[in-house]
Amino acid sequence: MRVALRTPFDERHDALTAEVDRLRALDDEALARLGIKRQDILWHVFSCKKL
């Protein structure tokens, strides 16, 4: 039986992916209120230190 081991890298990957998905689901007005342009979502998520 194969056991799936979760590493901190896996958890970080999942958190980043979830944040990208969450921001992409917002409309442009909601992104603007956050100060994020749609084309900058990936830059914003991957440059943040808080996740």
Helices and strands as residue ranges (DSSP letters): H 8-25, H 28-34, G 38-40, H 41-47
